[in-house]
Amino acid sequence: MYNQFIKKKIFVSSTTAGLWKYREMVSTVLQAQGFKAVVQEDSEFTPSTMHRFLHQKLQSVQGMIALVGPFYGLRMPVQLDRPYSYTQYELTYALRNRIPTRIFFTGPNFEPSPLRDGSIPSEPTGHAKEQEDFREWIHRTYLIDAKTAGWNDFNNESEFTMSLAKIDWKQLTCRNKRN
């Protein structure tokens, strides 16, 4: 009986560059739906402690919303089976551990949001190819059928808002064998 009063936690994963506004939109919707949004910004961390922080947070959530854009983000200083950005690690961990996940890919006409300081985000040389390879890997490995795999493409706030409105939030937190 007590468990019904505990808010289920959903991890919201995205790079800051170009997607911070969308991450905030997801967090607001999650709160309105009775969930607790968990994001990297919830805690103080250093590059050397971030891997442990993410692992701990990801083990405690019941679902994930992943915003996968054109930006690679920051590379993790910890070497795993391959080099990862923090956001790549978050999504890979969720998918490999069957955490119910809804993925939003930026579409071909996506224009990133300016950063909070008003500057336009840019990608360091070399990382754009790594991120594109990661996006292709997700499609090949996990998203064979878009309708059952739980992903959407979006190019702007309007399309993103419509996609959020269509989510069955209770189903997002139910583990099943297909995820």
C-alpha positions as CSV (number, residue, x, y, z in Angstrom):
1,M,0.0,0.0,0.0
2,Y,2.8,2.4,0.8
3,N,4.4,2.0,-2.6
4,Q,1.5,3.7,-4.3
5,F,2.5,7.0,-2.7
6,I,6.1,6.8,-3.9
7,K,6.7,8.7,-7.2
8,K,8.1,6.6,-9.9
9,K,11.4,8.1,-11.3
10,I,12.0,8.7,-15.0
11,F,15.5,9.5,-16.1
12,V,15.6,12.3,-18.8
13,S,18.7,11.9,-20.9
14,S,20.0,14.5,-23.4
15,T,23.0,16.6,-24.2
16,T,22.8,20.1,-23.0
17,A,23.8,21.5,-26.4
18,G,20.6,22.2,-28.4
19,L,18.3,20.1,-26.3
20,W,18.1,21.7,-22.9
21,K,14.7,23.3,-23.6
22,Y,13.2,20.0,-24.7
23,R,14.7,18.3,-21.5
24,E,13.0,20.9,-19.4
25,M,9.7,20.3,-21.3
26,V,9.9,16.6,-20.5
27,S,10.6,17.2,-16.9
28,T,7.6,19.6,-16.6
29,V,5.3,17.0,-18.2
30,L,6.6,14.2,-16.0
31,Q,5.9,16.2,-12.9
32,A,2.4,17.0,-14.1
33,Q,1.9,13.2,-14.7
34,G,3.0,12.4,-11.1
35,F,6.5,11.2,-11.8
36,K,9.9,12.5,-10.5
37,A,12.2,13.6,-13.3
38,V,15.8,12.6,-12.8
39,V,18.4,14.6,-14.8
40,Q,22.2,15.0,-14.6
41,E,21.8,18.5,-13.2
42,D,20.2,17.1,-10.0
43,S,23.6,16.6,-8.4
44,E,27.1,18.0,-8.1
45,F,29.6,15.8,-9.7
46,T,33.1,15.9,-11.3
47,P,34.2,14.0,-14.4
48,S,35.8,11.3,-12.2
49,T,32.6,10.8,-10.1
50,M,30.0,11.2,-13.0
51,H,30.1,7.5,-14.1
52,R,29.3,6.3,-10.5
53,F,26.6,9.0,-10.2
54,L,24.9,7.9,-13.5
55,H,25.2,4.2,-12.7
56,Q,23.5,4.8,-9.3
57,K,20.8,7.0,-10.7
58,L,20.0,4.7,-13.6
59,Q,19.7,1.7,-11.3
60,S,17.0,3.6,-9.3
61,V,14.7,4.6,-12.1
62,Q,11.6,2.9,-13.5
63,G,11.9,4.4,-17.0
64,M,13.8,6.7,-19.3
65,I,13.1,9.4,-21.9
66,A,16.1,9.8,-24.2
67,L,16.5,12.8,-26.5
68,V,19.0,11.8,-29.1
69,G,20.2,14.7,-31.2
70,P,23.1,15.6,-33.5
71,F,25.4,16.5,-30.6
72,Y,27.8,14.0,-29.0
73,G,28.2,15.9,-25.7
74,L,31.1,15.2,-23.3
75,R,33.2,12.1,-23.5
76,M,33.3,10.0,-20.4
77,P,36.8,9.7,-18.9
78,V,36.1,6.1,-17.9
79,Q,36.9,3.6,-20.7
80,L,34.3,0.9,-21.0
81,D,33.7,-1.5,-23.9
82,R,34.2,1.5,-26.2
83,P,34.4,5.3,-25.8
84,Y,31.0,6.9,-24.8
85,S,29.7,10.3,-24.3
86,Y,27.7,10.6,-21.0
87,T,24.4,10.6,-22.9
88,Q,25.4,7.6,-25.0
89,Y,26.2,5.7,-21.9
90,E,22.9,6.6,-20.3
91,L,20.8,5.3,-23.2
92,T,23.0,2.2,-23.8
93,Y,22.8,1.3,-20.1
94,A,19.0,1.7,-20.1
95,L,18.5,-0.4,-23.3
96,R,20.9,-3.2,-22.2
97,N,19.3,-3.4,-18.8
98,R,15.7,-3.3,-20.2
99,I,14.7,-0.1,-18.5
100,P,11.5,0.9,-20.3
101,T,12.7,3.7,-22.7
102,R,11.0,6.2,-25.0
103,I,13.5,7.6,-27.5
104,F,13.0,10.9,-29.3
105,F,15.4,11.5,-32.3
106,T,15.9,14.9,-33.8
107,G,14.8,14.9,-37.4
108,P,16.6,16.0,-40.5
109,N,15.2,19.6,-40.2
110,F,15.9,20.0,-36.5
111,E,17.3,23.4,-35.4
112,P,19.0,23.3,-32.0
113,S,17.9,25.7,-29.3
114,P,20.4,28.4,-28.5
115,L,22.3,27.8,-25.3
116,R,21.2,29.7,-22.2
117,D,23.8,32.3,-22.9
118,G,22.3,32.8,-26.4
119,S,25.2,31.2,-28.3
120,I,24.5,28.6,-31.0
121,P,25.8,25.1,-30.0
122,S,28.5,23.5,-32.2
123,E,30.1,20.1,-32.3
124,P,33.8,19.6,-31.9
125,T,35.6,18.1,-34.9
126,G,35.2,14.3,-35.1
127,H,32.3,14.0,-32.6
128,A,29.6,14.5,-35.2
129,K,30.5,11.3,-37.0
130,E,30.7,9.4,-33.7
131,Q,27.2,10.6,-32.8
132,E,25.8,9.7,-36.2
133,D,27.3,6.2,-35.9
134,F,25.6,5.9,-32.4
135,R,22.2,7.0,-33.8
136,E,22.5,4.4,-36.6
137,W,23.5,1.7,-34.1
138,I,20.4,2.5,-32.0
139,H,18.2,2.1,-35.1
140,R,19.9,-1.1,-36.2
141,T,20.1,-2.7,-32.8
142,Y,16.9,-1.7,-30.9
143,L,14.4,0.1,-33.2
144,I,13.4,-2.5,-35.8
145,D,9.7,-1.5,-35.7
146,A,9.1,2.2,-34.8
147,K,5.5,1.6,-33.6
148,T,6.4,-1.0,-31.0
149,A,9.9,0.1,-30.1
150,G,8.8,3.5,-28.7
151,W,10.5,6.2,-30.6
152,N,9.6,9.4,-32.4
153,D,11.4,11.9,-34.7
154,F,10.9,15.7,-34.1
155,N,12.1,18.8,-35.8
156,N,10.6,21.5,-33.6
157,E,8.8,22.3,-30.3
158,S,5.3,21.7,-31.9
159,E,6.2,18.2,-33.1
160,F,7.9,17.4,-29.8
161,T,4.8,18.6,-27.8
162,M,2.5,16.4,-29.9
163,S,4.7,13.4,-29.4
164,L,4.8,13.9,-25.6
165,A,1.0,14.2,-25.6
166,K,0.7,10.7,-27.1
167,I,2.8,8.8,-24.6
168,D,1.1,6.3,-22.4
169,W,3.0,7.2,-19.2
170,K,1.9,4.2,-17.1
171,Q,3.1,1.9,-19.8
172,L,6.5,3.6,-19.9
173,T,7.3,2.4,-16.4
174,C,6.2,-1.2,-17.0
175,R,9.1,-3.6,-17.7
176,N,8.3,-6.1,-20.4
177,K,10.3,-8.7,-22.4
178,R,10.1,-6.7,-25.6
179,N,12.1,-3.7,-24.3
